[in-house]
Every structure is written in C-alpha cells, then in structure tokens.
Amino acid sequence: MNLSWRTNAACRGLDPEIFYPVSDEDAEAAKEVCNRCPVQGPCLEHALGLREKEGVWGGCTERERRRIIRQRRRTA
C-alpha cells in the first residue's frame, strides 16, 4: 500500500484531535483543513478502503463515508 501521499497532507503536523470530533456537527474545523488539502482524494480513498470507523478522512465523517460506500455498491 503506497502511503506517500501523506507527506503532502494539509493535516501533517496538526493536532490529530481536530480530526476526531465528538460529533459530526463538530467536524467543521477538520473539514476546513481537508477542503484545502492537495491529497484529499487519496486520503478519502484510503479511509474507504480500510473502512475507517472514526475520524474525518478526506473531508468526510464516518457517517458520510458509509453513505459513499452504500452509493458505490448500488452503482456497481
């Protein structure tokens, strides 16, 4: 698994706690970082592939990632 994209991540060096909000409503700070990240797509695909259960990855909360997975299954 190639994780070299992580070296260009906007979140690199930030407090990881930002990306593990208590609720989806508290995820805005993390999403703002993700929205300006040059590797948002690879990060999201990484989380989808590993079925990450917690945190904000690629600008999506766990609930949003589950929705993406369901949508992809329907269109496959």
N, C-alpha and C positions, 0 to 999 in steps of 0.2 A: 504494500500500500504506500503510495507516494504522498507524503505529507509536506512536501517542500513549499506548498502554497502558504503554510503557516508563517513563514518568515516575512511575508508581505501583509499580514493581517493587521488591520487598524487596532485591534484589541491587544496586540502584543505589548506586554509591559503594563497594561492596565490592571486594576484590582479585579480579579475574577468574580468577586462577589456581585459586581454590577450585572453579570450575565446569569445570575441565579436568583431572580427576583422571587418574592413571596407569592405574588400573583401575576397573572397576565397583564393586569392593569398597571403594575409596577415595572413593566418591561420596557417602557419608553426610552429610558437612558441607554439601555443596551441596544435597542433598535436604531437609535440615532447613530451610534458608533458603527453598526453594521451597514447602515444606509450609505455611509461614505467609504466603505471598505472596498478595496480593489479585488478582494478574493471572496466576496460574499457568496457567489455561486458555488465554488468548490467547497466552501465551509458548509453550506446548506446540504449539498450532495453527500458530504462526509457524514453529517448527522443523520440524514435519511437512511443512508446505507447501513449505519451502525444501530439504527433505531434508538438514538439518544433519548433518554426518558426525561432528562432535566435540562433546564437552562435555555438560553437563547442562542441559537446557532444559525448563522446565515440570515439573521434578521427575523427568524421565526421562533415562536414559543413552541413548547411541546405539543400543545393543542393544535396549533397551526400546521406543524409537521405531520401530525396524524391525519389531518384533513388532506394534505398534499398526497400522502401515501394512498388514502382511500380514492382520491380522484384519479391517481395514476393507475390503480387497479381497475377501475371502471373503464378507462380508455384503452387498456392493454388488450 
